[in-house]
Amino acid sequence: MSSAASAAAIAAPDPKSIDDELSLPILLAERVLKAVREADSFKHECGDVGRQVHLLSSLLRSALRSSASSAYERPVRRIFSSCSATLDRALSLILRCKHRSSFLRRVAAITTTSSADFKRLSSLLDASLADLRWLLSLHSSPDPVLSLPPIASTDPILSWVWSFLAAISNPSSSPSATADAANSLAGLALDNSRNRKILFQEGALPPLLALMSNPSFLDAQLAATTAVYNLAADAELVGLIVQERAVPTIVQVLSDSPMRLQTKLAELVARMASFDVVAQEEFALENVIRPLVSSLSMELPLVDLKPPAAKKATSIHSLVKGMAATTAVSSSNSLTRKEREHVTRRERDNESPEVKLALKTACAHALWMLARNSATNSRKITETKGLLCLSKIVEREKGELQHHCFMALAEIAAVAETNEEIRRSAFKTNSPAAKSAVEQLLRVAEQQGSTPALQIAAVRSIGSLARTFSARETQVMSPLVAQLGHWNQDVAAEAAIALGKFVNNENYLHLEHSKAMIEFGAVAPLIRLVRSGEKSQLPALVVLCCLALNVPNSEALERTLGVLESAAHSGLSQNHSVKELLLEAICHLQLYRVGAHTHKDSYTL
């Protein structure tokens, strides 16, 4: 079964309306009682059945009245459906005891009916009576009913799910009982995938979302959010949550709620976005980026510098050499009016620094997951000062918050590589946000204390932005050249890949970048990598080939021809993507050498 079909099976709606479901067993009970009165054989047994059915009919009517005020219908449907099946069986048995016009038919009916049939029917009716009594207690009690009805005897989890969902759906439940029930559901969802499937089948999501959006009980909201978070355990289940129109509810509550709840909601956004592309796009449509950036930027001064005049234009190149730090803060430029209102409201909460840090960390994680492979969300982040906010936090903070913000920057850079609109709008040369972001990428790329994983992400991001740098900004390649000699081969390989994006012919400034790269001393470490036999060998060879094609007259490339010829006779030449480039570079260098020698000889003569 495909994942889509499986999801449809999990979330399939009930085919019958609630009115049809509840009226059927009552009508069947009346028919059974009428058949009991007309029975000619097994009258004693039929009388016993009649008494049970009469009591069952009374309980059915009571349950019908009590269910009218219940917002949670699933146990009502299941129990009434079970009662209908039992009553249908009772009707079939009693009708066989009715007077027949044919003597042979009467004999056949008597011989095919036995006391054992009535005993089995009596047991079924007793089970239905017990189910209805349990249902009535469920509706009459504001707290969860943890007894086990016969209908759930083979699967006790079912009765717990019904009880907890009925409790959170009951308006008369106390705040503590509601929160406890929601926490119990969260625990069940966390336990295993089977429990999560049962929760979806039994309609857990709508009452949980309703509880999440009810501002009366904060603890209950937190518990409901945790339960939904635990339900969002894989792409299929996240798809079901999206289908239930949960995203608008999540974003609405996230935009205006206490910090502790915002933290849980941001974690939920991150988890859903990490599993499902559709969830990413749904969150983009509901503009979840704005409250996330607003929460992330609280207490953070964001300086929105005006674009400088053309004569005094600054660049990322000047920033790399050392951009002067500025502490001036303009409150009118730092946030929009709506965002400032959010900040003011949160400041009035007087939450502890730990709570604020947890919220920021969750928001940063959410932005990271939303930006991953998503041009829509990446663009929205850059349009809401998110790029500047992320880079400032990378500069100022440490630990998990810094890591998440940095990875969000890296994801935006990765998207910008293939999205010209984002490259032109978010990473303009005179953009303060772009300068700040690139500064942090460069700092992490060359920082001695950075972990290899972060350095790889930083180097890769600089490579992704290769087409955004002007001819005057070639200085950004200096940290990449330095990382060619990194002790970690993964970092060195990533540096070679990034440099390749500066010098391949898809980059309009590949000639200028090639000359600058040679000036930074890239040739020698590239040759070492090609000869090393490590994983960095292939990307380093590609860069050498590009340099040979772009700047064949460089004295620094004198040793390159021999290196390329050796590579052509090795296993590297078997790589189809490199073979043609390698042969072209060798021919180019050979032709240049012949031309240079001819020129020298003619000059001597």
C-alpha positions in Angstrom: 0.0 0.0 0.0 1.4 3.4 -0.9 1.9 6.1 1.7 -0.9 8.1 0.3 -3.3 5.2 0.5 -2.1 4.4 4.0 -2.7 7.9 5.1 -6.2 7.9 3.6 -6.9 4.7 5.5 -5.8 6.1 8.8 -7.8 9.3 8.4 -10.8 7.9 6.6 -14.0 9.7 7.7 -17.0 7.9 9.0 -19.3 7.1 6.1 -22.6 7.6 8.0 -23.9 10.7 9.7 -24.1 10.7 13.4 -27.9 10.8 13.3 -28.1 7.6 11.1 -25.6 5.9 13.4 -27.5 6.6 16.6 -31.0 6.0 15.3 -30.4 2.6 13.8 -29.9 0.6 17.1 -33.0 2.2 18.7 -35.1 1.2 15.7 -33.7 -2.4 15.8 -34.5 -2.7 19.5 -38.1 -1.8 18.8 -38.2 -4.5 16.0 -36.7 -7.1 18.4 -39.2 -6.3 21.1 -42.1 -6.7 18.6 -40.6 -10.0 17.4 -40.3 -11.3 21.0 -44.1 -10.7 21.5 -44.8 -12.7 18.3 -42.5 -15.6 19.1 -44.1 -19.1 19.2 -41.1 -21.2 20.2 -38.4 -20.8 22.8 -40.7 -18.3 24.5 -38.8 -18.4 27.8 -35.5 -17.6 26.1 -37.2 -15.0 23.9 -38.6 -13.4 27.1 -35.1 -13.2 28.6 -33.9 -11.6 25.4 -36.8 -9.1 25.5 -35.9 -8.0 29.0 -32.3 -7.4 28.0 -33.3 -5.6 24.9 -35.8 -3.4 26.8 -33.0 -2.3 29.1 -30.7 -1.9 26.2 -33.2 0.3 24.5 -33.5 2.5 27.6 -29.8 2.9 27.8 -29.5 3.7 24.1 -32.0 6.5 24.5 -30.1 7.8 27.5 -26.8 7.6 25.7 -28.4 9.4 22.7 -29.5 12.3 25.0 -26.1 12.5 26.7 -24.2 12.4 23.4 -26.1 15.4 22.1 -23.9 17.7 24.2 -20.6 15.7 23.5 -18.1 17.2 21.1 -16.3 13.9 20.7 -18.4 11.3 18.8 -16.0 8.4 18.1 -16.8 6.1 21.1 -20.5 6.8 20.6 -20.3 5.7 17.0 -18.3 2.6 17.8 -20.5 1.5 20.6 -23.8 2.2 18.8 -22.5 0.4 15.8 -21.6 -2.6 17.9 -25.1 -2.5 19.5 -26.7 -2.4 16.0 -24.8 -5.6 15.1 -25.9 -7.4 18.3 -29.5 -6.3 17.9 -29.5 -7.4 14.2 -28.3 -10.8 15.3 -31.0 -10.9 18.0 -33.7 -10.0 15.5 -32.6 -12.8 13.2 -32.7 -15.3 16.0 -36.1 -14.2 17.4 -37.7 -14.2 13.9 -36.8 -17.9 13.6 -39.1 -18.5 16.6 -42.1 -16.9 15.0 -45.1 -19.0 13.9 -44.6 -20.4 10.3 -47.4 -21.2 7.9 -45.7 -24.4 6.8 -45.2 -27.3 9.3 -41.9 -28.2 7.7 -40.7 -24.6 8.0 -41.6 -24.6 11.7 -39.7 -27.9 12.2 -36.7 -26.5 10.3 -36.7 -23.3 12.4 -36.9 -25.3 15.7 -34.2 -27.7 14.7 -31.8 -24.9 13.6 -32.3 -22.9 16.8 -30.9 -24.1 20.1 -30.5 -22.8 23.7 -26.8 -22.3 23.0 -27.7 -19.6 20.4 -29.6 -17.7 23.1 -26.8 -18.1 25.5 -24.3 -16.6 23.0 -26.8 -13.8 22.3 -27.3 -13.1 26.0 -23.5 -12.7 26.4 -23.5 -10.2 23.5 -26.4 -8.2 24.9 -24.7 -8.1 28.3 -21.5 -6.8 26.6 -23.6 -4.1 24.8 -25.2 -3.1 28.1 -21.8 -2.8 29.7 -20.5 -0.7 26.8 -23.5 1.7 27.1 -23.1 2.0 30.9 -19.4 2.9 30.3 -20.4 5.4 27.6 -22.9 7.1 30.0 -20.2 7.3 32.7 -17.9 8.8 30.1 -20.4 11.6 29.4 -21.4 12.2 33.0 -17.9 12.5 34.4 -15.7 15.5 33.7 -12.6 13.4 34.4 -11.2 10.5 32.3 -12.9 7.2 32.9 -10.2 4.5 33.0 -12.4 1.4 33.4 -12.4 -1.0 30.5 -15.6 -1.5 28.4 -16.1 -4.9 26.7 -15.7 -3.4 23.3 -12.1 -2.5 24.1 -11.3 -5.7 26.0 -8.9 -6.8 23.3 -7.2 -3.4 22.9 -7.2 -1.4 26.2 -5.4 1.5 24.5 -8.7 2.2 22.7 -10.6 2.9 25.9 -7.8 5.2 27.3 -7.8 7.2 24.0 -11.6 7.6 24.1 -11.5 8.6 27.8 -8.7 11.2 27.4 -10.2 12.7 24.2 -13.7 12.9 25.8 -12.1 14.7 28.8 -10.4 17.3 26.7 -13.5 17.8 24.6 -15.8 18.2 27.7 -16.3 21.9 28.5 -17.1 20.9 32.1 -13.7 19.3 32.7 -11.5 21.1 35.1 -8.3 22.8 33.8 -6.1 20.3 35.6 -8.1 17.3 34.4 -7.9 18.6 30.8 -4.2 19.2 31.0 -3.7 15.7 32.6 -5.7 14.1 29.8 -3.8 15.9 27.1 -0.5 14.9 28.8 -1.6 11.3 28.8 -2.4 11.5 25.1 1.1 13.0 24.5 2.6 10.0 26.4 0.6 7.5 24.3 1.7 9.2 21.1 5.3 9.1 22.2 5.3 5.4 23.1 5.0 3.8 19.6 3.8 4.1 16.1 0.7 1.9 16.7 -0.6 4.3 19.4 -0.1 7.2 17.0 -2.1 5.4 14.3 -4.9 4.7 16.8 -4.9 8.3 17.9 -5.4 9.4 14.3 -8.0 6.8 13.6 -10.0 7.8 16.7 -10.0 11.5 15.7 -7.5 12.9 18.2 -6.3 15.8 16.2 -9.4 18.1 16.0 -9.9 18.2 19.8 -6.2 18.6 20.4 -6.1 21.6 18.0 -9.1 23.1 19.6 -7.5 22.8 23.0 -4.2 24.2 21.6 -6.1 27.4 20.5 -8.0 27.8 23.8 -6.2 30.6 25.7 -8.0 29.8 29.0 -5.7 27.0 30.1 -2.0 27.5 29.4 -1.0 24.1 30.8 -3.6 22.4 28.7 -2.4 24.3 25.6 1.2 23.2 26.3 0.1 19.6 26.8 -2.0 19.6 23.6 0.9 21.1 21.6 3.2 18.4 23.0 0.7 15.7 21.9 0.6 17.1 18.4 4.4 17.3 18.3 4.6 13.6 19.3 2.1 12.7 16.6 4.2 14.4 14.0 6.6 11.5 14.0 7.1 11.0 10.2 6.2 12.4 6.8 3.0 10.5 6.5 1.6 11.6 9.8 2.7 15.2 9.2 0.8 15.0 6.0 -2.3 14.0 7.9 -1.8 16.9 10.3 -1.6 19.3 7.4 -4.7 17.8 5.9 -6.6 18.6 9.1 -5.9 22.3 8.5 -3.6 22.4 11.6 -1.1 24.9 10.1 -3.4 28.0 10.3 -4.2 27.1 13.9 -0.5 26.7 14.8 0.5 30.0 13.2 -2.3 31.9 14.8 -1.5 30.7 18.3 2.2 31.2 17.7 1.7 34.8 16.8 0.2 35.8 20.1 0.8 33.5 23.1 3.0 33.2 26.2 6.7 32.4 25.6 6.5 28.9 26.9 3.8 28.0 24.5 5.5 29.8 21.6 8.6 27.7 22.3 6.6 24.4 22.0 4.8 25.7 18.9 8.1 26.7 17.3 9.5 23.2 18.0 6.4 21.8 16.4 6.9 24.0 13.3 10.5 22.8 13.0 9.5 19.2 13.3 6.7 19.4 10.7 8.9 21.3 8.3 11.7 18.8 8.6 9.5 15.9 7.6 7.2 17.3 4.9 7.7 19.7 1.9 4.0 20.4 1.8 4.1 21.5 5.4 6.9 23.9 4.5 4.8 25.5 1.8 1.7 25.6 4.0 3.6 27.4 6.7 4.9 29.8 4.1 1.3 30.6 3.0 0.3 31.3 6.5 3.3 33.6 6.9 4.8 31.8 9.9 8.2 33.4 9.2 7.1 36.8 10.6 6.3 35.7 14.2 9.4 33.4 14.2 11.8 36.2 13.2 10.0 38.6 15.6 10.6 36.2 18.5 14.1 35.5 17.5 15.0 39.2 17.2 13.7 40.3 20.6 16.2 42.3 22.6 18.5 42.2 19.5 19.4 45.6 18.0 19.1 45.3 14.2 20.7 48.2 12.4 19.1 48.8 9.1 21.6 50.9 7.3 20.5 53.0 4.3 22.1 52.1 1.0 25.2 54.3 0.7 25.8 56.7 -2.1 27.5 55.4 -5.3 30.7 57.3 -4.6 31.0 55.9 -1.2 29.7 52.4 -1.9 31.0 49.8 0.5 31.4 46.1 -0.5 31.7 42.7 1.0 35.4 43.0 0.1 35.8 45.9 2.5 33.8 44.0 5.1 36.1 41.0 4.8 39.1 43.3 5.5 37.3 44.6 8.5 33.9 46.2 8.7 33.7 48.9 11.4 31.5 47.9 14.2 28.5 50.1 14.8 26.4 50.3 17.9 23.9 52.9 16.8 20.4 51.5 17.0 17.4 53.0 15.3 14.2 51.8 16.9 12.1 53.1 14.0 14.1 50.9 11.6 14.8 47.8 13.7 11.4 46.2 13.5 8.0 46.9 11.9 5.3 48.2 14.1 3.5 44.9 14.3 6.7 43.2 15.3 7.5 45.8 18.0 4.0 45.2 19.4 4.9 41.5 19.7 8.2 42.3 21.4 6.5 44.7 23.9 3.9 42.1 24.7 6.6 39.5 25.4 8.7 42.0 27.5 5.7 42.4 29.7 5.7 38.7 30.4 8.9 39.2 32.4 10.1 35.7 31.6 13.4 34.4 32.7 16.5 34.5 30.5 16.3 30.7 30.3 12.8 30.8 28.8 13.8 33.5 26.3 16.8 31.5 25.2 14.7 28.4 24.8 12.2 30.4 22.6 15.0 31.9 20.5 16.6 28.5 20.0 13.3 26.9 18.9 12.6 29.8 16.5 16.0 29.5 15.0 15.5 25.7 14.5 12.2 26.3 12.9 13.7 28.9 10.5 16.4 26.4 9.6 14.0 23.7 8.8 11.7 26.0 6.9 14.5 27.4 4.8 15.9 24.0 3.8 15.4 23.6 0.0 12.6 26.2 0.1 12.9 29.3 -2.1 9.6 30.6 -0.8 10.6 30.5 2.9 14.1 31.6 2.2 12.8 34.7 0.4 10.4 35.4 3.2 13.1 35.2 5.8 15.3 37.7 3.9 12.3 40.0 3.4 11.6 40.2 7.2 15.1 41.2 8.3 15.6 37.5 9.1 19.0 37.4 7.3 20.4 40.2 9.4 18.9 38.8 12.6 20.4 35.4 12.0 23.9 36.8 11.2 23.9 39.0 14.3 23.0 36.1 16.5 25.8 34.0 15.0 28.1 36.9 15.8 26.9 37.3 19.4 25.7 34.0 20.7 27.1 30.5 21.4 25.9 27.0 21.6 22.7 25.6 20.1 21.2 29.0 19.3 24.3 30.0 17.3 24.4 26.7 15.5 20.7 26.8 14.4 21.1 30.4 13.2 24.2 29.5 11.3 22.6 26.5 9.6 19.6 28.7 8.6 22.1 31.1 7.0 23.7 28.1 5.2 20.3 26.9 3.9 19.4 30.3 2.6 22.8 30.5 0.8 22.2 27.0 -0.7 18.8 28.1 -2.0 20.3 31.3 -3.4 22.8 29.3 -5.5 20.0 28.1 -7.7 17.6 31.0 -7.3 18.6 34.2 -9.1 15.8 36.3 -7.5 17.1 35.6 -4.0 20.7 36.2 -5.1 19.8 39.6 -6.5 17.5 40.7 -3.7 19.0 39.3 -0.6 22.7 39.2 -1.4 23.1 42.6 -3.1 26.6 44.1 -2.7 25.3 47.1 -0.8 23.0 45.1 1.5 23.9 45.4 5.2 22.2 42.0 5.8 24.2 40.4 3.1 27.5 41.9 4.3 26.8 40.7 7.9 25.8 37.2 6.7 28.9 36.8 4.5 31.1 38.2 7.3 29.9 35.4 9.7 30.3 32.7 7.0 33.9 33.8 6.4 34.6 34.0 10.1 33.3 30.5 10.8 35.1 29.2 7.7 38.5 30.3 8.9 38.0 30.2 12.7 40.4 27.7 14.4 37.8 26.8 17.0 35.0 25.9 14.6 34.1 22.3 14.3 34.7 20.6 10.9 30.9 20.3 10.4 30.4 24.0 10.8 33.4 24.8 8.7 32.1 22.6 5.9 28.7 24.4 6.0 30.4 27.8 6.0 32.7 26.9 3.1 29.9 25.3 1.1 27.8 28.5 1.7 30.5 30.8 0.4 30.7 28.6 -2.7 27.0 28.8 -3.1 27.2 32.6 -3.2 30.2 32.6 -5.7 28.1 34.3 -8.4 27.1 37.2 -6.1 30.7 38.5 -5.6 32.0 41.3 -7.8 35.5 41.4 -9.3 36.6 43.6 -6.4 35.4 41.1 -3.8 37.8 38.2 -4.7 39.2 38.5 -1.2 36.4 36.1 -0.1 38.3 33.3 -1.7 41.3 33.7 0.7 39.7 31.6 3.6 38.8 28.9 1.1 42.3 28.7 -0.2 43.5 28.4 3.3 41.2 25.5 4.0 42.7 23.5 1.1 45.4 22.6 3.7 42.9 21.7 6.4 43.8 18.5 8.4 40.2 17.3 7.8 39.9 16.0 4.3 36.1 16.7 4.2 36.8 20.4 4.9 39.6 20.4 2.2 37.3 18.7 -0.3 34.5 21.2 0.4 36.9 24.1 0.0 38.0 22.8 -3.4 34.3 22.3 -4.5 33.5 25.9 -3.4 36.6 27.3 -5.3 35.4 25.4 -8.4 32.2 27.5 -8.4 34.3 30.7 -8.6 36.4 29.6 -11.6 34.1 27.5 -13.8 32.8 29.1 -16.9 29.2 29.4 -15.5 30.6 32.2 -13.3 30.7 35.5 -15.3 33.8 36.6 -13.5 35.7 33.3 -13.7 38.7 34.9 -15.3 39.1 37.5 -12.6 38.5 35.0 -9.8 41.0 32.6 -11.4 43.7 35.2 -11.4 42.9 36.2 -7.8 43.0 32.5 -6.7 46.4 32.1 -8.1 47.6 35.2 -6.3 46.3 33.7 -3.0 48.6 30.7 -3.6 46.0 28.1 -4.4 48.0 26.1 -7.0 50.4 24.4 -4.6 47.8 23.1 -2.2 45.6 22.0 -5.1 48.5 20.0 -6.6 49.1 18.4 -3.2 45.4 17.4 -3.0 45.5 15.9 -6.5 48.5 13.8 -5.5 47.1 12.8 -2.1 44.7 10.2 -3.4 42.1 11.4 -0.8 38.5 12.3 -1.4 39.5 15.9 -2.1 41.5 14.7 -5.1 38.7 15.0 -7.7 37.4 18.5 -6.8 41.0 19.8 -6.6 41.7 18.4 -10.1 38.6 20.2 -11.4 39.8 23.5 -10.0 43.3 23.0 -11.5 41.7 22.3 -14.9 39.7 25.4 -14.7 42.7 27.5 -13.8 44.7 26.0 -16.7 41.9 26.9 -19.1 41.4 30.4 -17.7 44.9 31.6 -17.0 47.3 29.3 -19.0 50.0 32.0 -19.0 50.5 32.1 -15.3 53.9 31.1 -14.1 52.4 29.4 -11.1 50.9 26.8 -13.4 54.2 25.6 -14.8 54.0 22.4 -12.8 50.4 21.9 -13.5 50.8 20.2 -16.9 52.7 17.3 -15.5 50.2 16.9 -12.7 47.3 16.9 -15.2 49.1 14.4 -17.5 49.7 12.1 -14.5 46.0 12.4 -13.6 45.0 11.5 -17.1 46.8 8.1 -16.8 45.2 7.4 -13.4 41.8 6.3 -12.3 40.6 9.9 -12.2 40.3 10.0 -15.9 37.7 7.3 -15.8 35.3 9.8 -14.3 33.1 10.9 -17.3 32.4 14.4 -15.8 36.1 15.1 -15.5 37.6 13.3 -18.5 36.7 15.9 -21.1 37.7 18.8 -18.9 41.0 17.2 -18.1 41.9 16.6 -21.7 40.9 20.1 -22.7 43.0 21.6 -19.9 46.1 19.5 -21.0 45.7 20.5 -24.6 45.3 24.1 -23.6 48.5 24.1 -21.6 50.4 22.2 -24.3 49.3 24.6 -27.0 50.3 27.6 -24.8 53.7 26.1 -24.0 54.4 25.5 -27.8 53.3 29.0 -28.6 55.4 30.5 -25.8 58.5 28.6 -27.0 57.9 29.6 -30.6 57.6 33.2 -29.6 60.8 32.9 -27.5 62.7 31.3 -30.4 61.6 33.9 -32.9 62.5 36.6 -30.6 66.0 35.1 -30.1 66.5 34.9 -33.8 
